[in-house]
């Protein structure tokens, strides 16, 4: 896992292989995220959530994921896609492999593949606010403003401090529902 973010809760890395402990840790973090009083507090908690999600429990998957993330950062999307394809093949229940691959598909304008991968992300982790935000962006791009609005609202219930989501929700609510009298 990544180096701790200042203010982020400490996570029992050794216990992340236990699905029950992992679920308890995530439930606690999601409760904390929904109750966050500031953007800084929410960022620390969301960083901890992503640390749990990024824990694969497999050195091979971690290596491939790291190489994929490096390629992603270098904007070498074809190479990143190669690595993320390997990740999802080796670890089909590893949510972040699907999420990162969805992002690559989106950046390559392959919406059909991105949507399919996000569907898998949300099946594995229905509270994945990042995937909800990404899906909302795609739905808006595709003209489904009501669907995008619904997703932003769902994501904001989970993470009230999600970057850009509140403004997008306000804008879409006017477009979809109109202005009140």
N, CA and C atoms as an extended XYZ file, in Angstrom:
543
Properties=species:S:1:pos:R:3:atomname:S:1:resname:S:1:resid:I:1 pbc="F F F"
N         0.836       -1.182        0.000 N   UNK     1
C         0.000        0.000        0.000 CA  UNK     1
C         0.879        1.243        0.000 C   UNK     1
N         0.280        2.332       -0.372 N   UNK     2
C         0.991        3.595       -0.482 CA  UNK     2
C         1.367        4.137        0.890 C   UNK     2
N         2.277        5.098        0.877 N   UNK     3
C         2.668        5.750        2.121 CA  UNK     3
C         1.445        6.437        2.713 C   UNK     3
N         1.349        6.462        4.042 N   UNK     4
C         0.178        7.072        4.674 CA  UNK     4
C         0.039        8.552        4.337 C   UNK     4
N        -1.176        8.984        4.166 N   UNK     5
C        -1.487       10.393        3.981 CA  UNK     5
C        -1.660       10.997        5.370 C   UNK     5
N        -1.092       12.197        5.617 N   UNK     6
C        -1.284       12.814        6.928 CA  UNK     6
C        -2.767       12.911        7.264 C   UNK     6
N        -3.135       12.457        8.435 N   UNK     7
C        -4.516       12.485        8.880 CA  UNK     7
C        -5.324       11.268        8.482 C   UNK     7
N        -4.762       10.417        7.617 N   UNK     8
C        -5.489        9.215        7.193 CA  UNK     8
C        -5.423        8.176        8.299 C   UNK     8
N        -6.510        7.462        8.542 N   UNK     9
C        -6.496        6.415        9.564 CA  UNK     9
C        -5.482        5.335        9.220 C   UNK     9
N        -4.855        4.772       10.236 N   UNK    10
C        -3.935        3.656       10.034 CA  UNK    10
C        -4.756        2.414        9.712 C   UNK    10
N        -4.272        1.614        8.791 N   UNK    11
C        -4.994        0.424        8.383 CA  UNK    11
C        -4.208       -0.819        8.762 C   UNK    11
N        -4.900       -1.852        9.225 N   UNK    12
C        -4.225       -3.108        9.578 CA  UNK    12
C        -3.934       -3.916        8.317 C   UNK    12
N        -2.847       -3.556        7.608 N   UNK    13
C        -2.542       -4.179        6.321 CA  UNK    13
C        -2.549       -5.696        6.395 C   UNK    13
N        -2.002       -6.258        7.458 N   UNK    14
C        -1.927       -7.714        7.575 CA  UNK    14
C        -3.316       -8.347        7.571 C   UNK    14
N        -4.314       -7.666        8.062 N   UNK    15
C        -5.656       -8.222        8.128 CA  UNK    15
C        -6.482       -8.040        6.869 C   UNK    15
N        -5.936       -7.346        5.881 N   UNK    16
C        -6.722       -7.065        4.677 CA  UNK    16
C        -6.995       -8.317        3.843 C   UNK    16
N        -6.310       -9.417        4.127 N   UNK    17
C        -6.608      -10.679        3.434 CA  UNK    17
C        -7.869      -11.345        3.973 C   UNK    17
N        -8.308      -10.926        5.143 N   UNK    18
C        -9.520      -11.477        5.758 CA  UNK    18
C       -10.716      -10.666        5.259 C   UNK    18
N       -11.591      -11.270        4.452 N   UNK    19
C       -12.726      -10.527        3.880 CA  UNK    19
C       -13.629       -9.889        4.933 C   UNK    19
N       -13.796      -10.551        6.068 N   UNK    20
C       -14.666       -9.976        7.109 CA  UNK    20
C       -14.041       -8.732        7.721 C   UNK    20
N       -12.751       -8.794        8.035 N   UNK    21
C       -12.073       -7.618        8.585 CA  UNK    21
C       -12.045       -6.493        7.555 C   UNK    21
N       -11.757       -6.835        6.327 N   UNK    22
C       -11.728       -5.841        5.246 CA  UNK    22
C       -13.084       -5.145        5.144 C   UNK    22
N       -14.170       -5.908        5.214 N   UNK    23
C       -15.510       -5.337        5.139 CA  UNK    23
C       -15.790       -4.407        6.314 C   UNK    23
N       -15.355       -4.811        7.510 N   UNK    24
C       -15.554       -3.970        8.697 CA  UNK    24
C       -14.770       -2.665        8.557 C   UNK    24
N       -13.529       -2.772        8.103 N   UNK    25
C       -12.702       -1.572        7.922 CA  UNK    25
C       -13.354       -0.640        6.903 C   UNK    25
N       -13.797       -1.193        5.780 N   UNK    26
C       -14.435       -0.347        4.765 CA  UNK    26
C       -15.734        0.266        5.270 C   UNK    26
N       -16.545       -0.503        5.966 N   UNK    27
C       -17.797        0.041        6.510 CA  UNK    27
C       -17.513        1.222        7.435 C   UNK    27
N       -16.511        1.070        8.289 N   UNK    28
C       -16.135        2.139        9.210 CA  UNK    28
C       -15.656        3.369        8.444 C   UNK    28
N       -14.814        3.143        7.448 N   UNK    29
C       -14.302        4.266        6.661 CA  UNK    29
C       -15.414        4.969        5.894 C   UNK    29
N       -16.350        4.220        5.342 N   UNK    30
C       -17.456        4.858        4.619 CA  UNK    30
C       -18.345        5.662        5.567 C   UNK    30
N       -18.536        5.178        6.771 N   UNK    31
C       -19.292        5.955        7.764 CA  UNK    31
C       -18.552        7.252        8.076 C   UNK    31
N       -17.240        7.148        8.271 N   UNK    32
C       -16.426        8.341        8.537 CA  UNK    32
C       -16.472        9.319        7.362 C   UNK    32
N       -16.430        8.789        6.151 N   UNK    33
C       -16.449        9.650        4.968 CA  UNK    33
C       -17.768       10.414        4.879 C   UNK    33
N       -18.867        9.749        5.102 N   UNK    34
C       -20.175       10.411        5.037 CA  UNK    34
C       -20.326       11.493        6.102 C   UNK    34
N       -19.599       11.344        7.209 N   UNK    35
C       -19.680       12.301        8.326 CA  UNK    35
C       -18.563       13.346        8.306 C   UNK    35
N       -17.688       13.297        7.317 N   UNK    36
C       -16.546       14.221        7.268 CA  UNK    36
C       -17.029       15.664        7.322 C   UNK    36
N       -16.338       16.464        8.115 N   UNK    37
C       -16.727       17.863        8.316 CA  UNK    37
C       -15.981       18.837        7.409 C   UNK    37
N       -14.962       18.338        6.688 N   UNK    38
C       -14.188       19.216        5.822 CA  UNK    38
C       -13.643       18.415        4.645 C   UNK    38
N       -13.218       19.147        3.630 N   UNK    39
C       -12.622       18.497        2.464 CA  UNK    39
C       -11.345       17.772        2.854 C   UNK    39
N       -10.559       18.357        3.759 N   UNK    40
C        -9.312       17.704        4.185 CA  UNK    40
C        -9.591       16.395        4.919 C   UNK    40
N       -10.582       16.414        5.784 N   UNK    41
C       -10.953       15.191        6.502 CA  UNK    41
C       -11.454       14.129        5.525 C   UNK    41
N       -12.284       14.545        4.582 N   UNK    42
C       -12.811       13.602        3.587 CA  UNK    42
C       -11.687       13.047        2.720 C   UNK    42
N       -10.721       13.884        2.378 N   UNK    43
C        -9.599       13.422        1.553 CA  UNK    43
C        -8.795       12.361        2.298 C   UNK    43
N        -8.570       12.572        3.572 N   UNK    44
C        -7.823       11.586        4.359 CA  UNK    44
C        -8.569       10.253        4.412 C   UNK    44
N        -9.871       10.306        4.615 N   UNK    45
C       -10.658        9.077        4.700 CA  UNK    45
C       -10.761        8.409        3.323 C   UNK    45
N       -10.987        9.190        2.279 N   UNK    46
C       -11.082        8.580        0.948 CA  UNK    46
C        -9.740        7.982        0.528 C   UNK    46
N        -8.644        8.587        0.955 N   UNK    47
C        -7.322        8.005        0.690 CA  UNK    47
C        -7.201        6.650        1.378 C   UNK    47
N        -7.700        6.559        2.591 N   UNK    48
C        -7.664        5.280        3.310 CA  UNK    48
C        -8.536        4.233        2.608 C   UNK    48
N        -9.679        4.653        2.094 N   UNK    49
C       -10.547        3.728        1.363 CA  UNK    49
C        -9.811        3.208        0.124 C   UNK    49
N        -9.185        4.110       -0.605 N   UNK    50
C        -8.450        3.677       -1.792 CA  UNK    50
C        -7.268        2.777       -1.428 C   UNK    50
N        -6.666        2.987       -0.280 N   UNK    51
C        -5.583        2.101        0.159 CA  UNK    51
C        -6.112        0.679        0.364 C   UNK    51
N        -7.299        0.571        0.937 N   UNK    52
C        -7.903       -0.752        1.117 CA  UNK    52
C        -8.227       -1.352       -0.251 C   UNK    52
N        -8.844       -0.565       -1.118 N   UNK    53
C        -9.192       -1.059       -2.446 CA  UNK    53
C        -7.956       -1.470       -3.240 C   UNK    53
N        -6.845       -0.759       -3.064 N   UNK    54
C        -5.632       -1.047       -3.834 CA  UNK    54
C        -4.873       -2.250       -3.288 C   UNK    54
N        -5.246       -2.749       -2.129 N   UNK    55
C        -4.576       -3.914       -1.570 CA  UNK    55
C        -5.091       -5.159       -2.276 C   UNK    55
N        -4.241       -5.788       -3.051 N   UNK    56
C        -4.651       -6.973       -3.802 CA  UNK    56
C        -4.332       -8.266       -3.067 C   UNK    56
N        -3.322       -8.238       -2.208 N   UNK    57
C        -2.897       -9.454       -1.526 CA  UNK    57
C        -1.997      -10.326       -2.373 C   UNK    57
N        -1.662       -9.872       -3.570 N   UNK    58
C        -0.826      -10.658       -4.481 CA  UNK    58
C         0.342       -9.813       -4.977 C   UNK    58
N         1.572      -10.237       -4.705 N   UNK    59
C         2.727       -9.487       -5.219 CA  UNK    59
C         2.723       -9.376       -6.750 C   UNK    59
N         2.261      -10.403       -7.442 N   UNK    60
C         2.214      -10.366       -8.915 CA  UNK    60
C         1.224       -9.315       -9.397 C   UNK    60
N         0.041       -9.302       -8.788 N   UNK    61
C        -0.967       -8.309       -9.167 CA  UNK    61
C        -0.467       -6.914       -8.820 C   UNK    61
N         0.152       -6.767       -7.645 N   UNK    62
C         0.683       -5.457       -7.257 CA  UNK    62
C         1.724       -4.959       -8.258 C   UNK    62
N         2.593       -5.862       -8.715 N   UNK    63
C         3.618       -5.493       -9.693 CA  UNK    63
C         2.973       -5.028      -10.999 C   UNK    63
N         2.018       -5.798      -11.501 N   UNK    64
C         1.335       -5.419      -12.736 CA  UNK    64
C         0.560       -4.113      -12.562 C   UNK    64
N        -0.078       -3.982      -11.421 N   UNK    65
C        -0.845       -2.761      -11.150 CA  UNK    65
C         0.092       -1.559      -11.126 C   UNK    65
N         1.231       -1.703      -10.464 N   UNK    66
C         2.203       -0.612      -10.406 CA  UNK    66
C         2.693       -0.212      -11.782 C   UNK    66
N         2.975       -1.202      -12.606 N   UNK    67
C         3.424       -0.900      -13.973 CA  UNK    67
C         2.310       -0.237      -14.778 C   UNK    67
N         1.076       -0.688      -14.570 N   UNK    68
C        -0.047       -0.065      -15.252 CA  UNK    68
C        -0.243        1.373      -14.818 C   UNK    68
N        -0.105        1.612      -13.526 N   UNK    69
C        -0.257        2.983      -13.011 CA  UNK    69
C         0.863        3.883      -13.513 C   UNK    69
N         2.081        3.338      -13.604 N   UNK    70
C         3.196        4.119      -14.160 CA  UNK    70
C         2.902        4.492      -15.612 C   UNK    70
N         2.452        3.528      -16.399 N   UNK    71
C         2.123        3.792      -17.801 CA  UNK    71
C         0.976        4.804      -17.901 C   UNK    71
N         0.001        4.683      -17.022 N   UNK    72
C        -1.123        5.623      -16.973 CA  UNK    72
C        -0.594        7.029      -16.722 C   UNK    72
N         0.274        7.176      -15.728 N   UNK    73
C         0.837        8.486      -15.398 CA  UNK    73
C         1.640        9.064      -16.566 C   UNK    73
N         2.270        8.191      -17.340 N   UNK    74
C         3.056        8.622      -18.510 CA  UNK    74
C         2.178        8.824      -19.748 C   UNK    74
N         0.871        8.615      -19.595 N   UNK    75
C        -0.114        8.730      -20.674 CA  UNK    75
C         0.160        7.748      -21.811 C   UNK    75
N         0.783        6.627      -21.452 N   UNK    76
C         0.987        5.539      -22.407 CA  UNK    76
C        -0.180        4.570      -22.203 C   UNK    76
N        -1.321        4.941      -22.761 N   UNK    77
C        -2.559        4.234      -22.480 CA  UNK    77
C        -2.592        2.813      -23.046 C   UNK    77
N        -1.932        2.589      -24.150 N   UNK    78
C        -1.884        1.229      -24.689 CA  UNK    78
C        -1.117        0.298      -23.745 C   UNK    78
N        -0.004        0.771      -23.230 N   UNK    79
C         0.781       -0.048      -22.293 CA  UNK    79
C         0.009       -0.228      -20.987 C   UNK    79
N        -0.631        0.832      -20.513 N   UNK    80
C        -1.429        0.732      -19.285 CA  UNK    80
C        -2.545       -0.289      -19.469 C   UNK    80
N        -3.197       -0.247      -20.616 N   UNK    81
C        -4.278       -1.184      -20.884 CA  UNK    81
C        -3.768       -2.623      -20.872 C   UNK    81
N        -2.585       -2.843      -21.433 N   UNK    82
C        -1.994       -4.178      -21.410 CA  UNK    82
C        -1.867       -4.675      -19.965 C   UNK    82
N        -1.304       -3.847      -19.094 N   UNK    83
C        -1.115       -4.262      -17.701 CA  UNK    83
C        -2.445       -4.447      -16.971 C   UNK    83
N        -3.387       -3.535      -17.172 N   UNK    84
C        -4.669       -3.670      -16.483 CA  UNK    84
C        -5.458       -4.867      -17.000 C   UNK    84
N        -5.302       -5.202      -18.268 N   UNK    85
C        -5.908       -6.435      -18.784 CA  UNK    85
C        -5.359       -7.643      -18.042 C   UNK    85
N        -4.061       -7.656      -17.803 N   UNK    86
C        -3.434       -8.753      -17.064 CA  UNK    86
C        -3.944       -8.798      -15.623 C   UNK    86
N        -4.095       -7.632      -15.012 N   UNK    87
C        -4.575       -7.555      -13.627 CA  UNK    87
C        -5.965       -8.172      -13.516 C   UNK    87
N        -6.890       -7.756      -14.383 N   UNK    88
C        -8.256       -8.282      -14.260 CA  UNK    88
C        -8.317       -9.763      -14.616 C   UNK    88
N        -7.429      -10.233      -15.475 N   UNK    89
C        -7.389      -11.658      -15.785 CA  UNK    89
C        -6.890      -12.467      -14.592 C   UNK    89
N        -5.878      -11.940      -13.899 N   UNK    90
C        -5.302      -12.655      -12.752 CA  UNK    90
C        -6.147      -12.530      -11.489 C   UNK    90
N        -6.809      -11.386      -11.339 N   UNK    91
C        -7.548      -11.106      -10.100 CA  UNK    91
C        -8.917      -10.516      -10.453 C   UNK    91
N        -9.847      -11.340      -10.906 N   UNK    92
C       -11.140      -10.821      -11.365 CA  UNK    92
C       -12.002      -10.189      -10.270 C   UNK    92
N       -11.655      -10.377       -9.009 N   UNK    93
C       -12.399       -9.740       -7.919 CA  UNK    93
C       -11.687       -8.517       -7.345 C   UNK    93
N       -10.603       -8.100       -7.973 N   UNK    94
C        -9.830       -6.937       -7.528 CA  UNK    94
C       -10.420       -5.687       -8.178 C   UNK    94
N       -11.164       -4.944       -7.406 N   UNK    95
C       -11.979       -3.843       -7.921 CA  UNK    95
C       -11.151       -2.778       -8.634 C   UNK    95
N        -9.971       -2.459       -8.129 N   UNK    96
C        -9.210       -1.362       -8.729 CA  UNK    96
C        -8.634       -1.719      -10.088 C   UNK    96
N        -8.416       -2.986      -10.365 N   UNK    97
C        -7.998       -3.370      -11.712 CA  UNK    97
C        -9.057       -2.983      -12.734 C   UNK    97
N       -10.302       -3.286      -12.417 N   UNK    98
C       -11.422       -2.937      -13.298 CA  UNK    98
C       -11.600       -1.421      -13.397 C   UNK    98
N       -11.462       -0.742      -12.261 N   UNK    99
C       -11.659        0.705      -12.249 CA  UNK    99
C       -10.610        1.408      -13.098 C   UNK    99
N        -9.363        1.016      -12.951 N   UNK   100
C        -8.299        1.666      -13.725 CA  UNK   100
C        -8.429        1.319      -15.210 C   UNK   100
N        -8.818        0.085      -15.504 N   UNK   101
C        -9.002       -0.271      -16.904 CA  UNK   101
C       -10.161        0.521      -17.505 C   UNK   101
N       -11.215        0.736      -16.733 N   UNK   102
C       -12.335        1.553      -17.212 CA  UNK   102
C       -11.866        2.963      -17.553 C   UNK   102
N       -11.008        3.509      -16.714 N   UNK   103
C       -10.489        4.862      -16.965 CA  UNK   103
C        -9.697        4.907      -18.270 C   UNK   103
N        -8.899        3.879      -18.514 N   UNK   104
C        -8.125        3.827      -19.757 CA  UNK   104
C        -9.066        3.725      -20.955 C   UNK   104
N       -10.060        2.851      -20.863 N   UNK   105
C       -11.020        2.734      -21.969 CA  UNK   105
C       -11.693        4.079      -22.239 C   UNK   105
N       -12.067        4.782      -21.186 N   UNK   106
C       -12.695        6.093      -21.338 CA  UNK   106
C       -11.755        7.060      -22.059 C   UNK   106
N       -10.505        7.101      -21.618 N   UNK   107
C        -9.532        8.012      -22.226 CA  UNK   107
C        -9.241        7.660      -23.681 C   UNK   107
N        -9.458        6.409      -24.041 N   UNK   108
C        -9.278        5.960      -25.425 CA  UNK   108
C       -10.592        6.048      -26.215 C   UNK   108
N       -11.608        6.722      -25.631 N   UNK   109
C       -12.922        6.896      -26.248 CA  UNK   109
C       -13.623        5.582      -26.559 C   UNK   109
N       -13.337        4.553      -25.769 N   UNK   110
C       -14.019        3.265      -25.905 CA  UNK   110
C       -15.054        3.181      -24.785 C   UNK   110
N       -16.157        3.911      -24.977 N   UNK   111
C       -17.174        4.002      -23.940 CA  UNK   111
C       -17.817        2.660      -23.644 C   UNK   111
N       -18.017        1.840      -24.651 N   UNK   112
C       -18.670        0.541      -24.431 CA  UNK   112
C       -17.853       -0.302      -23.456 C   UNK   112
N       -16.553       -0.357      -23.663 N   UNK   113
C       -15.696       -1.128      -22.752 CA  UNK   113
C       -15.617       -0.475      -21.380 C   UNK   113
N       -15.546        0.851      -21.346 N   UNK   114
C       -15.487        1.561      -20.064 CA  UNK   114
C       -16.756        1.299      -19.257 C   UNK   114
N       -17.895        1.368      -19.912 N   UNK   115
C       -19.169        1.132      -19.219 CA  UNK   115
C       -19.244       -0.298      -18.680 C   UNK   115
N       -18.782       -1.239      -19.463 N   UNK   116
C       -18.780       -2.641      -19.030 CA  UNK   116
C       -17.889       -2.821      -17.797 C   UNK   116
N       -16.712       -2.191      -17.809 N   UNK   117
C       -15.804       -2.315      -16.660 CA  UNK   117
C       -16.364       -1.612      -15.425 C   UNK   117
N       -16.984       -0.455      -15.609 N   UNK   118
C       -17.571        0.241      -14.458 CA  UNK   118
C       -18.717       -0.575      -13.881 C   UNK   118
N       -19.465       -1.230      -14.738 N   UNK   119
C       -20.523       -2.112      -14.245 CA  UNK   119
C       -19.920       -3.170      -13.309 C   UNK   119
N       -18.779       -3.724      -13.695 N   UNK   120
C       -18.104       -4.732      -12.864 CA  UNK   120
C       -17.611       -4.102      -11.559 C   UNK   120
N       -17.050       -2.903      -11.635 N   UNK   121
C       -16.586       -2.212      -10.425 CA  UNK   121
C       -17.730       -2.070       -9.439 C   UNK   121
N       -18.868       -1.588       -9.924 N   UNK   122
C       -19.995       -1.324       -9.026 CA  UNK   122
C       -20.660       -2.606       -8.545 C   UNK   122
N       -20.488       -3.679       -9.275 N   UNK   123
C       -20.977       -4.969       -8.790 CA  UNK   123
C       -20.090       -5.450       -7.634 C   UNK   123
N       -18.782       -5.266       -7.782 N   UNK   124
C       -17.841       -5.672       -6.738 CA  UNK   124
C       -17.887       -4.740       -5.528 C   UNK   124
N       -18.044       -3.442       -5.789 N   UNK   125
C       -18.057       -2.446       -4.703 CA  UNK   125
C       -19.096       -1.372       -5.045 C   UNK   125
N       -20.356       -1.590       -4.607 N   UNK   126
C       -21.430       -0.652       -4.934 CA  UNK   126
C       -21.232        0.758       -4.391 C   UNK   126
N       -20.296        0.936       -3.472 N   UNK   127
C       -20.040        2.269       -2.905 CA  UNK   127
C       -18.868        2.975       -3.574 C   UNK   127
N       -18.400        2.483       -4.695 N   UNK   128
C       -17.216        3.052       -5.347 CA  UNK   128
C       -17.595        4.406       -5.956 C   UNK   128
N       -17.433        5.448       -5.159 N   UNK   129
C       -17.826        6.794       -5.553 CA  UNK   129
C       -17.023        7.297       -6.745 C   UNK   129
N       -15.786        6.854       -6.898 N   UNK   130
C       -14.987        7.252       -8.051 CA  UNK   130
C       -15.565        6.700       -9.341 C   UNK   130
N       -15.965        5.439       -9.311 N   UNK   131
C       -16.586        4.828      -10.493 CA  UNK   131
C       -17.924        5.486      -10.791 C   UNK   131
N       -18.679        5.828       -9.751 N   UNK   132
C       -19.954        6.513       -9.965 CA  UNK   132
C       -19.728        7.859      -10.640 C   UNK   132
N       -18.715        8.585      -10.169 N   UNK   133
C       -18.402        9.875      -10.787 CA  UNK   133
C       -17.989        9.717      -12.238 C   UNK   133
N       -17.159        8.714      -12.513 N   UNK   134
C       -16.740        8.457      -13.893 CA  UNK   134
C       -17.908        8.065      -14.777 C   UNK   134
N       -18.778        7.230      -14.249 N   UNK   135
C       -19.963        6.821      -15.005 CA  UNK   135
C       -20.874        8.016      -15.260 C   UNK   135
N       -21.008        8.882      -14.278 N   UNK   136
C       -21.837       10.083      -14.448 CA  UNK   136
C       -21.293       10.964      -15.573 C   UNK   136
N       -19.979       11.114      -15.634 N   UNK   137
C       -19.366       11.902      -16.708 CA  UNK   137
C       -19.694       11.277      -18.066 C   UNK   137
N       -19.559        9.965      -18.157 N   UNK   138
C       -19.845        9.291      -19.427 CA  UNK   138
C       -21.316        9.421      -19.814 C   UNK   138
N       -22.205        9.233      -18.846 N   UNK   139
C       -23.633        9.352      -19.153 CA  UNK   139
C       -23.974       10.761      -19.626 C   UNK   139
N       -23.369       11.741      -19.001 N   UNK   140
C       -23.603       13.126      -19.430 CA  UNK   140
C       -23.093       13.318      -20.854 C   UNK   140
N       -21.889       12.792      -21.129 N   UNK   141
C       -21.337       12.874      -22.489 CA  UNK   141
C       -22.263       12.213      -23.506 C   UNK   141
N       -22.903       11.132      -23.094 N   UNK   142
C       -23.769       10.371      -23.990 CA  UNK   142
C       -25.199       10.926      -24.053 C   UNK   142
N       -25.448       12.004      -23.296 N   UNK   143
C       -26.753       12.654      -23.355 CA  UNK   143
C       -27.756       12.189      -22.315 C   UNK   143
N       -27.362       11.290      -21.433 N   UNK   144
C       -28.275       10.815      -20.383 CA  UNK   144
C       -28.077       11.669      -19.130 C   UNK   144
N       -28.614       12.869      -19.188 N   UNK   145
C       -28.416       13.819      -18.091 CA  UNK   145
C       -29.128       13.372      -16.811 C   UNK   145
N       -30.298       12.769      -16.927 N   UNK   146
C       -31.000       12.289      -15.741 CA  UNK   146
C       -30.208       11.168      -15.067 C   UNK   146
N       -29.690       10.237      -15.855 N   UNK   147
C       -28.872        9.165      -15.303 CA  UNK   147
C       -27.622        9.707      -14.622 C   UNK   147
N       -26.993       10.704      -15.245 N   UNK   148
C       -25.806       11.329      -14.660 CA  UNK   148
C       -26.157       12.018      -13.342 C   UNK   148
N       -27.274       12.734      -13.327 N   UNK   149
C       -27.712       13.418      -12.109 CA  UNK   149
C       -27.944       12.419      -10.982 C   UNK   149
N       -28.628       11.334      -11.281 N   UNK   150
C       -28.885       10.301      -10.270 CA  UNK   150
C       -27.582        9.746       -9.709 C   UNK   150
N       -26.608        9.508      -10.579 N   UNK   151
C       -25.322        8.972      -10.123 CA  UNK   151
C       -24.560        9.967       -9.268 C   UNK   151
N       -24.552       11.231       -9.675 N   UNK   152
C       -23.875       12.232       -8.840 CA  UNK   152
C       -24.521       12.291       -7.456 C   UNK   152
N       -25.831       12.211       -7.406 N   UNK   153
C       -26.515       12.245       -6.109 CA  UNK   153
C       -26.156       11.021       -5.263 C   UNK   153
N       -26.099        9.850       -5.879 N   UNK   154
C       -25.690        8.635       -5.153 CA  UNK   154
C       -24.258        8.773       -4.639 C   UNK   154
N       -23.382        9.263       -5.504 N   UNK   155
C       -21.974        9.412       -5.118 CA  UNK   155
C       -21.823       10.418       -3.974 C   UNK   155
N       -22.585       11.500       -4.024 N   UNK   156
C       -22.491       12.518       -2.977 CA  UNK   156
C       -23.033       12.029       -1.635 C   UNK   156
N       -23.960       11.082       -1.642 N   UNK   157
C       -24.415       10.498       -0.376 CA  UNK   157
C       -23.295        9.696        0.273 C   UNK   157
N       -22.461        9.093       -0.551 N   UNK   158
C       -21.347        8.293       -0.044 CA  UNK   158
C       -20.167        9.187        0.306 C   UNK   158
N       -19.858       10.125       -0.596 N   UNK   159
C       -18.732       11.040       -0.388 CA  UNK   159
C       -19.199       12.460       -0.691 C   UNK   159
N       -19.681       13.165        0.337 N   UNK   160
C       -20.200       14.520        0.136 CA  UNK   160
C       -19.161       15.519       -0.366 C   UNK   160
N       -17.890       15.137       -0.331 N   UNK   161
C       -16.794       16.025       -0.730 CA  UNK   161
C       -16.156       15.596       -2.051 C   UNK   161
N       -16.811       14.760       -2.819 N   UNK   162
C       -16.248       14.262       -4.074 CA  UNK   162
C       -15.983       15.427       -5.028 C   UNK   162
N       -14.736       15.525       -5.476 N   UNK   163
C       -14.305       16.628       -6.342 CA  UNK   163
C       -15.216       16.801       -7.545 C   UNK   163
N       -15.756       17.998       -7.702 N   UNK   164
C       -16.550       18.351       -8.865 CA  UNK   164
C       -17.975       17.836       -8.868 C   UNK   164
N       -18.298       16.912       -7.988 N   UNK   165
C       -19.620       16.280       -8.030 CA  UNK   165
C       -20.732       17.236       -7.608 C   UNK   165
N       -20.495       18.039       -6.596 N   UNK   166
C       -21.546       18.948       -6.127 CA  UNK   166
C       -21.904       19.969       -7.205 C   UNK   166
N       -20.887       20.538       -7.842 N   UNK   167
C       -21.145       21.510       -8.903 CA  UNK   167
C       -21.845       20.850      -10.091 C   UNK   167
N       -21.400       19.644      -10.455 N   UNK   168
C       -22.032       18.923      -11.566 CA  UNK   168
C       -23.488       18.599      -11.227 C   UNK   168
N       -23.738       18.195       -9.982 N   UNK   169
C       -25.108       17.879       -9.546 CA  UNK   169
C       -25.997       19.114       -9.626 C   UNK   169
N       -25.488       20.255       -9.182 N   UNK   170
C       -26.274       21.495       -9.230 CA  UNK   170
C       -26.592       21.882      -10.673 C   UNK   170
N       -25.594       21.811      -11.520 N   UNK   171
C       -25.785       22.158      -12.927 CA  UNK   171
C       -26.782       21.219      -13.602 C   UNK   171
N       -26.613       19.932      -13.382 N   UNK   172
C       -27.518       18.955      -13.993 CA  UNK   172
C       -28.933       19.053      -13.422 C   UNK   172
N       -29.046       19.367      -12.144 N   UNK   173
C       -30.394       19.453      -11.572 CA  UNK   173
C       -31.186       20.573      -12.230 C   UNK   173
N       -30.527       21.658      -12.583 N   UNK   174
C       -31.212       22.746      -13.291 CA  UNK   174
C       -31.586       22.298      -14.699 C   UNK   174
N       -30.643       21.621      -15.373 N   UNK   175
C       -30.917       21.140      -16.747 CA  UNK   175
C       -32.041       20.100      -16.780 C   UNK   175
N       -32.044       19.209      -15.798 N   UNK   176
C       -32.993       18.092      -15.797 CA  UNK   176
C       -34.321       18.480      -15.159 C   UNK   176
N       -34.246       19.177      -14.038 N   UNK   177
C       -35.451       19.448      -13.252 CA  UNK   177
C       -35.946       20.879      -13.373 C   UNK   177
N       -35.126       21.747      -13.944 N   UNK   178
C       -35.494       23.151      -14.076 CA  UNK   178
C       -35.275       23.918      -12.776 C   UNK   178
N       -35.554       25.182      -12.842 N   UNK   179
C       -35.408       26.060      -11.661 CA  UNK   179
C       -36.732       26.118      -10.914 C   UNK   179
N       -36.628       26.171       -9.589 N   UNK   180
C       -37.836       26.310       -8.764 CA  UNK   180
C       -38.390       27.721       -8.874 C   UNK   180
N       -39.642       27.852       -8.531 N   UNK   181
C       -40.294       29.172       -8.582 CA  UNK   181
C       -40.230       29.812       -7.229 C   UNK   181
